[in-house]
Structure formats: C-alpha cells, structure tokens
Amino acid sequence: MFDYVEDKAFLSRMRNLCGEIMQDCCHYLKEDYDIGAIFYLVGSGAKNLIVQNASLSIDLDYNLEIVRLQKSKRMCEEIL
C-alpha cells in the first residue's frame, strides 16, 4: 500500500542531497566535456505528492536537459 510521505524534514534533506548530486553531474559535464546542462524535479516530487510503498525507498525523478553543446554528436554518444 502506498502512503504519502509526511516527514517534511526528511523530504527536505532528501531533495537537498539529490540536488547536490545533480549539480555535481552538471558541473562534471561542463568541466570535462564543455556541455551546459540544467536539471529539474518532475513528477510527484515536483508537486510535493511523494508516496512510499511500506519500507521501500522513495523515488524522485529529475530531468537533465542539455542546453549547450559545442562538441560533436559522437562525443555525446560516448558519454551516454
């Protein structure tokens, strides 16, 4: 059974941690590959409707959007 996660302090810490990971990813792309990227939270996490199934982990979904790309398509395929 799915229940809404009501612990706002926990959700805040989780969003901060995930945001730091995504920022590190964007920084890595910029520094190592000269790729500009942004990220944003989507889905239920963006709407503050996060649910959890019993004691299983919580899933936050982020979109990573490439906004600047100077190199060739081949190099991007190597990253992926």
Number of C-alpha atoms within 10 A of each C-alpha: 6 11 11 11 15 12 8 10 9 11 16 11 11 14 15 12 12 16 16 12 12 19 15 12 15 19 17 15 16 15 10 8 15 14 18 17 19 15 15 12 16 12 13 13 17 13 9 13 12 18 18 14 12 9 7 8 9 13 11 16 13 16 12 14 12 13 9 12 14 9 11 8 9 8 10 12 8 7 8 5
